[in-house]
Amino acid sequence: MSTFDSSSQWQDPQANDASHQPGTVHNEPETQDREPRVGTIVWGLVIIALAALIVISKLGLVVLNGTYVLIGLMIGAGAALVVGGLLSIRGKQGKRGGN
């Protein structure tokens, strides 16, 4: 008959490692400061514009055609994404020393 110690079965293999002990300070590499993504900014502006147009429409200040509003927002968002992407590429090339 063999004896089996069930307590050793569930022990963490790294439990004896000093870096995993409570109170240990971990020196994590500093994360780079990232600029906000163009897509995030553009879609945030689209949502804000849409919300503002809905509020203006509900107040009765202007009568809006929903189809034209959506077409205008999509054209504006698409243009902003393309221009923002091109500017982002240009900025990255400038940081590398390219033209």
C-alpha positions in Angstrom: 0.0 0.0 0.0 1.3 3.5 -0.9 0.6 6.7 0.9 -0.4 9.8 -0.9 -0.1 13.2 0.5 -2.9 15.2 -1.1 -1.6 18.5 0.4 1.5 18.5 -1.9 -0.7 17.9 -5.0 -2.2 21.4 -4.8 0.8 23.4 -3.8 1.9 26.2 -6.1 5.2 25.2 -7.7 6.4 28.8 -7.4 5.3 29.2 -3.8 8.9 28.8 -2.5 10.1 31.5 -5.0 11.0 34.7 -3.1 9.6 36.9 -5.8 6.1 35.6 -5.1 6.1 36.2 -1.4 3.8 38.8 0.1 5.5 42.2 0.6 8.0 41.6 -2.2 8.5 44.7 -4.5 8.3 43.9 -8.2 10.3 46.1 -10.5 8.1 46.1 -13.5 9.4 47.7 -16.7 7.9 51.2 -17.2 5.2 51.2 -19.9 5.6 53.6 -22.7 3.4 56.6 -22.8 1.0 55.8 -25.6 -0.9 58.4 -27.6 -4.7 58.0 -27.9 -5.7 56.1 -31.1 -7.2 58.1 -33.9 -10.1 55.7 -34.2 -11.0 56.1 -30.5 -11.1 59.8 -30.8 -13.1 59.9 -34.1 -15.7 57.4 -32.9 -16.0 59.3 -29.6 -16.6 62.5 -31.5 -19.2 60.8 -33.7 -21.1 59.6 -30.6 -21.0 63.1 -29.1 -22.2 64.7 -32.3 -25.0 62.2 -32.7 -26.1 62.8 -29.1 -26.0 66.6 -29.6 -28.1 66.3 -32.8 -30.6 64.1 -31.0 -30.9 66.7 -28.1 -31.3 69.6 -30.6 -33.9 67.6 -32.6 -35.9 66.8 -29.4 -35.9 70.4 -28.3 -37.5 71.3 -31.6 -34.9 73.8 -32.6 -34.1 72.1 -35.9 -35.9 69.4 -37.9 -33.4 66.8 -39.0 -33.6 64.1 -41.6 -32.1 61.0 -40.0 -30.7 59.6 -43.3 -28.8 62.8 -44.1 -27.5 63.0 -40.6 -26.1 59.5 -40.7 -24.6 59.9 -44.2 -22.9 63.1 -43.0 -21.6 61.5 -39.9 -20.2 58.5 -41.8 -18.5 60.7 -44.4 -17.0 62.9 -41.7 -15.9 59.9 -39.6 -14.4 58.2 -42.6 -12.5 61.3 -43.7 -11.3 61.8 -40.1 -10.1 58.2 -39.9 -8.2 58.4 -43.2 -6.6 61.8 -42.4 -5.7 60.7 -38.8 -4.2 57.5 -40.1 -2.1 59.3 -42.6 -0.9 61.8 -40.0 -0.1 59.0 -37.6 2.0 57.3 -40.2 3.8 60.5 -41.0 4.5 61.2 -37.3 5.9 57.7 -36.9 8.2 58.1 -39.9 9.4 61.5 -38.5 10.4 59.9 -35.2 12.5 57.3 -37.0 14.3 60.0 -39.0 12.6 59.3 -42.3 11.0 61.9 -44.6 
